[in-house]
Amino acid sequence: MAKILCLETSTKVCSVCLAIDGRAEHISEFDSDGYSHAEKLSVLIAESMEKAGLAFDELDAVAVSKGPGSYTGLRIGVSAAKGFAFAGGIPLISVNSLRALAEQLPDEREEHLLMPMIDARRMEVYVAGFSGGGQTIFPTRAEIVEPESFPEMDGFERISIFGDGAEKCLDSLRTRGATFVAIKASASGMAAIAEKKFQAKDFEDTAYFEPYYLKDFVAGPKKK
C-alpha cells in the first residue's frame, strides 16, 4: 500500500493530501485571492501528516502538480517536492495539473467532453480535453478563448468546463453547449494518478526535473 504525499500549487489553491493506496485522504487546503503558497504549503503538509499519524520517513513517494499553471506556484511546489524526495530518498512523481482537475469530475461516458481550464490571464487559458472515459481528446495547450475556439467540442452530447479559468469563458462557449462546473484544483485529484505512476515506476529525475510552464514567465507591474 503506497503512501504518497501529493502537492498541488498550480493555481491560487494551495492543496495537500496523502494518497493512501490511490485514495485521497487527510486533505489540507487553503484558497485565497492571492498566492500564499510560500507561507501556507509547509503548514498544510504538517497538518496532513499529523492527520494521517505518519512520519516523513514512512512516505513511499512524493507527487507534485507539474503544470501548467502559476509560474511562482509551480516553482514553490516543485522545490518542496524535490526537498522531500532528496531528504527521504524517495521517488518524485509529477502529475499534469489539468489531468488532475479532470479526475475530480468522474464520468465514464465517452460522449461527455471534460475541459479543465487554468487561468492564464485575460481571455487565455491553459486547457486540455478528455472524454468521460479518460481518453485524451486534445492535449494541453494555451488558448485565447473565442466563440469559434475548440473545434474538438463538436459532436459531444455534454461538455463541461471547470477550473479557475473556466467561468470567464462561459459566455463565449455556452452557445456551443458548454456548462460550467464549480470545481477548483485540489491535491485530491492527484491521488489515483500518482498511485498508477508509482506502481509503474514512472518517476522523474529529481535533480533535473522542472515544472511544465507551457509559456514563458511574464512579470507583472511592480507593487508600490
PyRosetta script that sets phi, psi and omega in degrees:
from pyrosetta import init, pose_from_sequence

init()
pose = pose_from_sequence("MAKILCLETSTKVCSVCLAIDGRAEHISEFDSDGYSHAEKLSVLIAESMEKAGLAFDELDAVAVSKGPGSYTGLRIGVSAAKGFAFAGGIPLISVNSLRALAEQLPDEREEHLLMPMIDARRMEVYVAGFSGGGQTIFPTRAEIVEPESFPEMDGFERISIFGDGAEKCLDSLRTRGATFVAIKASASGMAAIAEKKFQAKDFEDTAYFEPYYLKDFVAGPKKK")
pose.set_psi(1, 112.7)
pose.set_omega(1, -176.7)
pose.set_phi(2, -78.4)
pose.set_psi(2, 139.6)
pose.set_omega(2, 175.1)
pose.set_phi(3, -116.7)
pose.set_psi(3, 109.1)
pose.set_omega(3, -172.5)
pose.set_phi(4, -121.7)
pose.set_psi(4, 125.6)
pose.set_omega(4, 174.6)
pose.set_phi(5, -80.9)
pose.set_psi(5, 122.2)
pose.set_omega(5, -177.0)
pose.set_phi(6, -111.1)
pose.set_psi(6, 129.6)
pose.set_omega(6, -178.0)
pose.set_phi(7, -120.7)
pose.set_psi(7, 123.3)
pose.set_omega(7, 179.2)
pose.set_phi(8, -119.9)
pose.set_psi(8, 112.6)
pose.set_omega(8, -177.1)
pose.set_phi(9, -134.9)
pose.set_psi(9, 22.2)
pose.set_omega(9, -173.2)
pose.set_phi(10, -80.0)
pose.set_psi(10, -14.1)
pose.set_omega(10, 179.7)
pose.set_phi(11, -129.4)
pose.set_psi(11, -165.9)
pose.set_omega(11, 178.3)
pose.set_phi(12, -69.8)
pose.set_psi(12, -16.3)
pose.set_omega(12, 175.5)
pose.set_phi(13, -79.7)
pose.set_psi(13, 126.7)
pose.set_omega(13, 173.4)
pose.set_phi(14, -104.3)
pose.set_psi(14, 117.5)
pose.set_omega(14, -168.1)
pose.set_phi(15, -137.2)
pose.set_psi(15, 140.5)
pose.set_omega(15, -179.5)
pose.set_phi(16, -136.8)
pose.set_psi(16, 142.2)
pose.set_omega(16, 170.6)
pose.set_phi(17, -152.2)
pose.set_psi(17, 165.6)
pose.set_omega(17, 171.8)
pose.set_phi(18, -102.6)
pose.set_psi(18, 124.5)
pose.set_omega(18, 173.3)
pose.set_phi(19, -91.1)
pose.set_psi(19, 111.8)
pose.set_omega(19, -179.9)
pose.set_phi(20, -109.1)
pose.set_psi(20, 108.0)
pose.set_omega(20, -178.2)
pose.set_phi(21, 54.4)
pose.set_psi(21, 37.8)
pose.set_omega(21, 176.1)
pose.set_phi(22, 87.8)
pose.set_psi(22, -0.9)
pose.set_omega(22, 178.8)
pose.set_phi(23, -105.5)
pose.set_psi(23, 138.9)
pose.set_omega(23, 179.2)
pose.set_phi(24, -80.6)
pose.set_psi(24, 119.1)
pose.set_omega(24, 179.8)
pose.set_phi(25, -134.4)
pose.set_psi(25, 159.9)
pose.set_omega(25, 174.4)
pose.set_phi(26, 54.6)
pose.set_psi(26, 56.5)
pose.set_omega(26, -177.2)
pose.set_phi(27, -82.6)
pose.set_psi(27, 134.1)
pose.set_omega(27, 174.2)
pose.set_phi(28, -131.2)
pose.set_psi(28, 126.7)
pose.set_omega(28, -174.3)
pose.set_phi(29, -139.8)
pose.set_psi(29, 154.2)
pose.set_omega(29, 174.2)
pose.set_phi(30, -140.2)
pose.set_psi(30, 126.6)
pose.set_omega(30, -178.2)
pose.set_phi(31, -125.1)
pose.set_psi(31, 123.5)
pose.set_omega(31, 179.2)
pose.set_phi(32, -142.4)
pose.set_psi(32, 168.9)
pose.set_omega(32, 178.8)
pose.set_phi(33, -69.5)
pose.set_psi(33, -25.0)
pose.set_omega(33, 179.0)
pose.set_phi(34, -106.4)
pose.set_psi(34, 170.8)
pose.set_omega(34, 177.6)
pose.set_phi(35, -91.1)
pose.set_psi(35, 112.4)
pose.set_omega(35, -177.1)
pose.set_phi(36, -120.5)
pose.set_psi(36, 25.7)
pose.set_omega(36, -175.2)
pose.set_phi(37, -60.3)
pose.set_psi(37, -39.2)
pose.set_omega(37, -177.1)
pose.set_phi(38, -61.0)
pose.set_psi(38, -35.7)
pose.set_omega(38, -179.9)
pose.set_phi(39, -84.7)
pose.set_psi(39, -32.6)
pose.set_omega(39, -168.4)
pose.set_phi(40, -98.0)
pose.set_psi(40, -26.6)
pose.set_omega(40, -169.9)
pose.set_phi(41, -60.6)
pose.set_psi(41, -48.1)
pose.set_omega(41, -178.3)
pose.set_phi(42, -64.0)
pose.set_psi(42, -34.3)
pose.set_omega(42, 178.2)
pose.set_phi(43, -66.4)
pose.set_psi(43, -44.8)
pose.set_omega(43, -179.4)
pose.set_phi(44, -65.9)
pose.set_psi(44, -38.0)
pose.set_omega(44, 177.2)
pose.set_phi(45, -61.3)
pose.set_psi(45, -46.1)
pose.set_omega(45, 179.2)
pose.set_phi(46, -61.6)
pose.set_psi(46, -39.7)
pose.set_omega(46, 178.7)
pose.set_phi(47, -62.3)
pose.set_psi(47, -46.7)
pose.set_omega(47, -178.6)
pose.set_phi(48, -64.5)
pose.set_psi(48, -42.5)
pose.set_omega(48, 179.5)
pose.set_phi(49, -65.1)
pose.set_psi(49, -37.8)
pose.set_omega(49, 179.0)
pose.set_phi(50, -67.8)
pose.set_psi(50, -42.3)
pose.set_omega(50, 177.1)
pose.set_phi(51, -58.6)
pose.set_psi(51, -39.0)
pose.set_omega(51, -177.7)
pose.set_phi(52, -78.5)
pose.set_psi(52, -17.0)
pose.set_omega(52, -175.9)
pose.set_phi(53, 67.7)
pose.set_psi(53, 33.2)
pose.set_omega(53, -177.2)
pose.set_phi(54, -111.3)
pose.set_psi(54, 147.3)
pose.set_omega(54, 169.2)
pose.set_phi(55, -94.3)
pose.set_psi(55, 156.4)
pose.set_omega(55, -176.3)
pose.set_phi(56, -63.4)
pose.set_psi(56, -28.3)
pose.set_omega(56, -180.0)
pose.set_phi(57, -77.1)
pose.set_psi(57, 0.5)
pose.set_omega(57, 175.8)
pose.set_phi(58, -95.5)
pose.set_psi(58, -5.7)
pose.set_omega(58, 179.7)
pose.set_phi(59, -73.0)
pose.set_psi(59, 143.8)
pose.set_omega(59, 177.1)
pose.set_phi(60, -94.4)
pose.set_psi(60, -24.3)
pose.set_omega(60, -178.9)
pose.set_phi(61, -166.9)
pose.set_psi(61, 167.3)
pose.set_omega(61, 172.2)
pose.set_phi(62, -126.4)
pose.set_psi(62, 135.8)
pose.set_omega(62, 179.9)
pose.set_phi(63, -118.8)
pose.set_psi(63, 145.2)
pose.set_omega(63, -178.2)
pose.set_phi(64, -138.5)
pose.set_psi(64, 144.5)
pose.set_omega(64, 173.5)
pose.set_phi(65, -69.8)
pose.set_psi(65, 123.6)
pose.set_omega(65, -172.8)
pose.set_phi(66, -91.4)
pose.set_psi(66, -9.3)
pose.set_omega(66, -176.1)
pose.set_phi(67, 114.5)
pose.set_psi(67, 176.9)
pose.set_omega(67, 4.9)
pose.set_phi(68, -73.8)
pose.set_psi(68, 171.6)
pose.set_omega(68, 179.3)
pose.set_phi(69, 156.7)
pose.set_psi(69, -156.1)
pose.set_omega(69, -178.8)
pose.set_phi(70, -62.2)
pose.set_psi(70, 126.4)
pose.set_omega(70, 179.8)
pose.set_phi(71, -57.2)
pose.set_psi(71, -51.2)
pose.set_omega(71, -177.7)
pose.set_phi(72, -67.1)
pose.set_psi(72, -44.0)
pose.set_omega(72, 179.6)
pose.set_phi(73, -59.5)
pose.set_psi(73, -43.5)
pose.set_omega(73, 179.9)
pose.set_phi(74, -64.5)
pose.set_psi(74, -41.5)
pose.set_omega(74, 179.0)
pose.set_phi(75, -60.8)
pose.set_psi(75, -42.0)
pose.set_omega(75, -178.9)
pose.set_phi(76, -65.3)
pose.set_psi(76, -46.3)
pose.set_omega(76, -179.3)
pose.set_phi(77, -63.5)
pose.set_psi(77, -44.7)
pose.set_omega(77, -178.7)
pose.set_phi(78, -67.7)
pose.set_psi(78, -39.4)
pose.set_omega(78, 177.8)
pose.set_phi(79, -61.0)
pose.set_psi(79, -43.1)
pose.set_omega(79, 178.8)
pose.set_phi(80, -65.3)
pose.set_psi(80, -43.8)
pose.set_omega(80, -179.1)
pose.set_phi(81, -62.8)
pose.set_psi(81, -41.7)
pose.set_omega(81, 177.7)
pose.set_phi(82, -62.5)
pose.set_psi(82, -38.8)
pose.set_omega(82, 179.3)
pose.set_phi(83, -60.8)
pose.set_psi(83, -44.5)
pose.set_omega(83, 178.2)
pose.set_phi(84, -66.0)
pose.set_psi(84, -40.1)
pose.set_omega(84, -178.9)
pose.set_phi(85, -64.2)
pose.set_psi(85, -46.3)
pose.set_omega(85, 179.6)
pose.set_phi(86, -65.5)
pose.set_psi(86, -47.7)
pose.set_omega(86, -175.5)
pose.set_phi(87, -64.8)
pose.set_psi(87, -39.0)
pose.set_omega(87, -176.6)
pose.set_phi(88, -93.6)
pose.set_psi(88, -7.6)
pose.set_omega(88, -176.5)
pose.set_phi(89, 63.1)
pose.set_psi(89, 36.8)
pose.set_omega(89, -177.8)
pose.set_phi(90, -115.2)
pose.set_psi(90, 159.8)
pose.set_omega(90, -177.9)
pose.set_phi(91, -68.9)
pose.set_psi(91, 152.7)
pose.set_omega(91, 174.4)
pose.set_phi(92, -106.3)
pose.set_psi(92, 126.9)
pose.set_omega(92, 179.7)
pose.set_phi(93, -115.7)
pose.set_psi(93, 135.4)
pose.set_omega(93, 176.2)
pose.set_phi(94, -111.8)
pose.set_psi(94, 145.9)
pose.set_omega(94, -178.1)
pose.set_phi(95, -130.8)
pose.set_psi(95, 129.2)
pose.set_omega(95, 176.3)
pose.set_phi(96, -60.6)
pose.set_psi(96, 128.7)
pose.set_omega(96, -175.1)
pose.set_phi(97, -61.5)
pose.set_psi(97, -36.9)
pose.set_omega(97, -179.2)
pose.set_phi(98, -74.1)
pose.set_psi(98, -37.8)
pose.set_omega(98, 175.7)
pose.set_phi(99, -62.2)
pose.set_psi(99, -40.5)
pose.set_omega(99, 178.4)
pose.set_phi(100, -64.7)
pose.set_psi(100, -38.0)
pose.set_omega(100, 175.5)
pose.set_phi(101, -60.9)
pose.set_psi(101, -43.9)
pose.set_omega(101, -178.5)
pose.set_phi(102, -64.1)
pose.set_psi(102, -29.9)
pose.set_omega(102, 179.2)
pose.set_phi(103, -64.0)
pose.set_psi(103, -19.4)
pose.set_omega(103, -178.7)
pose.set_phi(104, -82.6)
pose.set_psi(104, -4.0)
pose.set_omega(104, 177.8)
pose.set_phi(105, -123.0)
pose.set_psi(105, 73.8)
pose.set_omega(105, -174.9)
pose.set_phi(106, -68.3)
pose.set_psi(106, 129.4)
pose.set_omega(106, 178.1)
pose.set_phi(107, -164.7)
pose.set_psi(107, 118.5)
pose.set_omega(107, -174.4)
pose.set_phi(108, -89.5)
pose.set_psi(108, 4.9)
pose.set_omega(108, -178.9)
pose.set_phi(109, -78.8)
pose.set_psi(109, 123.0)
pose.set_omega(109, -178.4)
pose.set_phi(110, -65.6)
pose.set_psi(110, -22.7)
pose.set_omega(110, -178.3)
pose.set_phi(111, -83.4)
pose.set_psi(111, 2.9)
pose.set_omega(111, 178.2)
pose.set_phi(112, -100.7)
pose.set_psi(112, 120.4)
pose.set_omega(112, 178.5)
pose.set_phi(113, -95.9)
pose.set_psi(113, 122.5)
pose.set_omega(113, 177.2)
pose.set_phi(114, -101.7)
pose.set_psi(114, 125.5)
pose.set_omega(114, -178.9)
pose.set_phi(115, -125.9)
pose.set_psi(115, 83.5)
pose.set_omega(115, 174.3)
pose.set_phi(116, -67.7)
pose.set_psi(116, 139.7)
pose.set_omega(116, -176.8)
pose.set_phi(117, -134.2)
pose.set_psi(117, 134.4)
pose.set_omega(117, 174.5)
pose.set_phi(118, -116.0)
pose.set_psi(118, 133.2)
pose.set_omega(118, -175.6)
pose.set_phi(119, -60.8)
pose.set_psi(119, 131.6)
pose.set_omega(119, 176.9)
pose.set_phi(120, -125.0)
pose.set_psi(120, 28.4)
pose.set_omega(120, 178.3)
pose.set_phi(121, 80.4)
pose.set_psi(121, 148.8)
pose.set_omega(121, -179.0)
pose.set_phi(122, 48.9)
pose.set_psi(122, -131.2)
pose.set_omega(122, -179.3)
pose.set_phi(123, -101.2)
pose.set_psi(123, 25.2)
pose.set_omega(123, 177.7)
pose.set_phi(124, -104.0)
pose.set_psi(124, 142.6)
pose.set_omega(124, 177.9)
pose.set_phi(125, -136.0)
pose.set_psi(125, 156.0)
pose.set_omega(125, 164.2)
pose.set_phi(126, -90.6)
pose.set_psi(126, 131.0)
pose.set_omega(126, -171.0)
pose.set_phi(127, -149.0)
pose.set_psi(127, 153.3)
pose.set_omega(127, 170.8)
pose.set_phi(128, -144.9)
pose.set_psi(128, 163.6)
pose.set_omega(128, -179.8)
pose.set_phi(129, -124.3)
pose.set_psi(129, 132.2)
pose.set_omega(129, 178.6)
pose.set_phi(130, -133.1)
pose.set_psi(130, 145.5)
pose.set_omega(130, 171.8)
pose.set_phi(131, -78.4)
pose.set_psi(131, 163.4)
pose.set_omega(131, 177.3)
pose.set_phi(132, -58.2)
pose.set_psi(132, -26.8)
pose.set_omega(132, 179.7)
pose.set_phi(133, -83.7)
pose.set_psi(133, 0.3)
pose.set_omega(133, 176.1)
pose.set_phi(134, 97.6)
pose.set_psi(134, -1.7)
pose.set_omega(134, 178.8)
pose.set_phi(135, -72.7)
pose.set_psi(135, 140.4)
pose.set_omega(135, 176.3)
pose.set_phi(136, -77.4)
pose.set_psi(136, 118.4)
pose.set_omega(136, 178.2)
pose.set_phi(137, -87.3)
pose.set_psi(137, -41.8)
pose.set_omega(137, 168.8)
pose.set_phi(138, -149.0)
pose.set_psi(138, 145.1)
pose.set_omega(138, -173.9)
pose.set_phi(139, -77.7)
pose.set_psi(139, 172.3)
pose.set_omega(139, -179.9)
pose.set_phi(140, -56.7)
pose.set_psi(140, 134.6)
pose.set_omega(140, 176.8)
pose.set_phi(141, -158.0)
pose.set_psi(141, 164.6)
pose.set_omega(141, 171.5)
pose.set_phi(142, -97.1)
pose.set_psi(142, 133.6)
pose.set_omega(142, -175.0)
pose.set_phi(143, -139.5)
pose.set_psi(143, 131.6)
pose.set_omega(143, 169.5)
pose.set_phi(144, -84.0)
pose.set_psi(144, 117.4)
pose.set_omega(144, -169.4)
pose.set_phi(145, -83.0)
pose.set_psi(145, 124.8)
pose.set_omega(145, 176.1)
pose.set_phi(146, -135.0)
pose.set_psi(146, 165.6)
pose.set_omega(146, -177.6)
pose.set_phi(147, -55.7)
pose.set_psi(147, -29.2)
pose.set_omega(147, -178.3)
pose.set_phi(148, -93.5)
pose.set_psi(148, 5.3)
pose.set_omega(148, 179.3)
pose.set_phi(149, -66.4)
pose.set_psi(149, 160.7)
pose.set_omega(149, 173.2)
pose.set_phi(150, 58.8)
pose.set_psi(150, 68.8)
pose.set_omega(150, 174.4)
pose.set_phi(151, -60.0)
pose.set_psi(151, -18.6)
pose.set_omega(151, 179.4)
pose.set_phi(152, -65.6)
pose.set_psi(152, -14.4)
pose.set_omega(152, -179.3)
pose.set_phi(153, -70.0)
pose.set_psi(153, -26.1)
pose.set_omega(153, -174.6)
pose.set_phi(154, -62.1)
pose.set_psi(154, 132.8)
pose.set_omega(154, 174.8)
pose.set_phi(155, 97.8)
pose.set_psi(155, -8.8)
pose.set_omega(155, 179.2)
pose.set_phi(156, -89.3)
pose.set_psi(156, 138.9)
pose.set_omega(156, -179.0)
pose.set_phi(157, -74.4)
pose.set_psi(157, -30.4)
pose.set_omega(157, -179.3)
pose.set_phi(158, -139.6)
pose.set_psi(158, 137.8)
pose.set_omega(158, -179.5)
pose.set_phi(159, -132.4)
pose.set_psi(159, 123.2)
pose.set_omega(159, 178.8)
pose.set_phi(160, -116.6)
pose.set_psi(160, 129.5)
pose.set_omega(160, 173.9)
pose.set_phi(161, -114.4)
pose.set_psi(161, 139.1)
pose.set_omega(161, -174.6)
pose.set_phi(162, -159.3)
pose.set_psi(162, 170.7)
pose.set_omega(162, -172.4)
pose.set_phi(163, 101.9)
pose.set_psi(163, 169.8)
pose.set_omega(163, -172.8)
pose.set_phi(164, -73.4)
pose.set_psi(164, -3.9)
pose.set_omega(164, 175.4)
pose.set_phi(165, -104.3)
pose.set_psi(165, 1.0)
pose.set_omega(165, -169.6)
pose.set_phi(166, -84.0)
pose.set_psi(166, -41.5)
pose.set_omega(166, -171.8)
pose.set_phi(167, -60.8)
pose.set_psi(167, -36.9)
pose.set_omega(167, -178.7)
pose.set_phi(168, -69.5)
pose.set_psi(168, -14.6)
pose.set_omega(168, -178.0)
pose.set_phi(169, -95.2)
pose.set_psi(169, -7.2)
pose.set_omega(169, -171.5)
pose.set_phi(170, -62.7)
pose.set_psi(170, -41.4)
pose.set_omega(170, -179.6)
pose.set_phi(171, -59.3)
pose.set_psi(171, -35.4)
pose.set_omega(171, -179.0)
pose.set_phi(172, -77.2)
pose.set_psi(172, -27.6)
pose.set_omega(172, -170.1)
pose.set_phi(173, -112.0)
pose.set_psi(173, -9.7)
pose.set_omega(173, -176.3)
pose.set_phi(174, -64.2)
pose.set_psi(174, -31.6)
pose.set_omega(174, 179.2)
pose.set_phi(175, -69.2)
pose.set_psi(175, -14.9)
pose.set_omega(175, 177.2)
pose.set_phi(176, -93.7)
pose.set_psi(176, 3.2)
pose.set_omega(176, 176.9)
pose.set_phi(177, 99.5)
pose.set_psi(177, 7.7)
pose.set_omega(177, -177.1)
pose.set_phi(178, -77.6)
pose.set_psi(178, 142.2)
pose.set_omega(178, 175.9)
pose.set_phi(179, -121.9)
pose.set_psi(179, 134.5)
pose.set_omega(179, 178.9)
pose.set_phi(180, -84.2)
pose.set_psi(180, 133.9)
pose.set_omega(180, 176.3)
pose.set_phi(181, -121.2)
pose.set_psi(181, 128.9)
pose.set_omega(181, -175.2)
pose.set_phi(182, -79.6)
pose.set_psi(182, 82.7)
pose.set_omega(182, 177.3)
pose.set_phi(183, -127.1)
pose.set_psi(183, 131.3)
pose.set_omega(183, 177.1)
pose.set_phi(184, -112.1)
pose.set_psi(184, 165.3)
pose.set_omega(184, 178.6)
pose.set_phi(185, -60.1)
pose.set_psi(185, 141.5)
pose.set_omega(185, 178.2)
pose.set_phi(186, -154.3)
pose.set_psi(186, 143.7)
pose.set_omega(186, 176.7)
pose.set_phi(187, -62.2)
pose.set_psi(187, -19.5)
pose.set_omega(187, 179.2)
pose.set_phi(188, -60.7)
pose.set_psi(188, -30.1)
pose.set_omega(188, 179.2)
pose.set_phi(189, -73.2)
pose.set_psi(189, -9.9)
pose.set_omega(189, -178.3)
pose.set_phi(190, -89.3)
pose.set_psi(190, -19.6)
pose.set_omega(190, -166.9)
pose.set_phi(191, -57.8)
pose.set_psi(191, -53.9)
pose.set_omega(191, -176.4)
pose.set_phi(192, -65.9)
pose.set_psi(192, -39.1)
pose.set_omega(192, 179.8)
pose.set_phi(193, -65.1)
pose.set_psi(193, -44.7)
pose.set_omega(193, -179.6)
pose.set_phi(194, -61.7)
pose.set_psi(194, -39.7)
pose.set_omega(194, 179.4)
pose.set_phi(195, -63.6)
pose.set_psi(195, -44.0)
pose.set_omega(195, 179.0)
pose.set_phi(196, -61.7)
pose.set_psi(196, -43.1)
pose.set_omega(196, 179.3)
pose.set_phi(197, -66.3)
pose.set_psi(197, -36.3)
pose.set_omega(197, 178.6)
pose.set_phi(198, -64.1)
pose.set_psi(198, -46.3)
pose.set_omega(198, -179.2)
pose.set_phi(199, -64.5)
pose.set_psi(199, -32.2)
pose.set_omega(199, 178.9)
pose.set_phi(200, -85.6)
pose.set_psi(200, -1.8)
pose.set_omega(200, -176.3)
pose.set_phi(201, 56.7)
pose.set_psi(201, 39.3)
pose.set_omega(201, 178.8)
pose.set_phi(202, -91.3)
pose.set_psi(202, 83.4)
pose.set_omega(202, -173.8)
pose.set_phi(203, -110.9)
pose.set_psi(203, 158.5)
pose.set_omega(203, 175.7)
pose.set_phi(204, -92.0)
pose.set_psi(204, 157.9)
pose.set_omega(204, 170.7)
pose.set_phi(205, -78.8)
pose.set_psi(205, 106.4)
pose.set_omega(205, -172.3)
pose.set_phi(206, -56.8)
pose.set_psi(206, -38.4)
pose.set_omega(206, -176.1)
pose.set_phi(207, -67.8)
pose.set_psi(207, -34.2)
pose.set_omega(207, -171.3)
pose.set_phi(208, -111.7)
pose.set_psi(208, -3.1)
pose.set_omega(208, -177.4)
pose.set_phi(209, -65.3)
pose.set_psi(209, 136.8)
pose.set_omega(209, 176.4)
pose.set_phi(210, -130.4)
pose.set_psi(210, 150.7)
pose.set_omega(210, 177.3)
pose.set_phi(211, -62.0)
pose.set_psi(211, 158.0)
pose.set_omega(211, 177.2)
pose.set_phi(212, -94.4)
pose.set_psi(212, 90.3)
pose.set_omega(212, -174.8)
pose.set_phi(213, -75.1)
pose.set_psi(213, -29.6)
pose.set_omega(213, -178.6)
pose.set_phi(214, 72.5)
pose.set_psi(214, -44.0)
pose.set_omega(214, 176.2)
pose.set_phi(215, -124.1)
pose.set_psi(215, 156.2)
pose.set_omega(215, 175.3)
pose.set_phi(216, -66.5)
pose.set_psi(216, 147.6)
pose.set_omega(216, 178.3)
pose.set_phi(217, -67.5)
pose.set_psi(217, 133.4)
pose.set_omega(217, 175.8)
pose.set_phi(218, -122.0)
pose.set_psi(218, 117.1)
pose.set_omega(218, -178.8)
pose.set_phi(219, -72.3)
pose.set_psi(219, 140.3)
pose.set_omega(219, 175.4)
pose.set_phi(220, -83.3)
pose.set_psi(220, 179.1)
pose.set_omega(220, 179.4)
pose.set_phi(221, -65.3)
pose.set_psi(221, 145.9)
pose.set_omega(221, 178.9)
pose.set_phi(222, -67.4)
pose.set_psi(222, 140.0)
pose.set_omega(222, 177.0)
pose.set_phi(223, -78.5)
pose.set_psi(223, 138.1)
pose.set_omega(223, 179.0)
pose.set_phi(224, -81.8)
pose.dump_pdb("model.pdb")
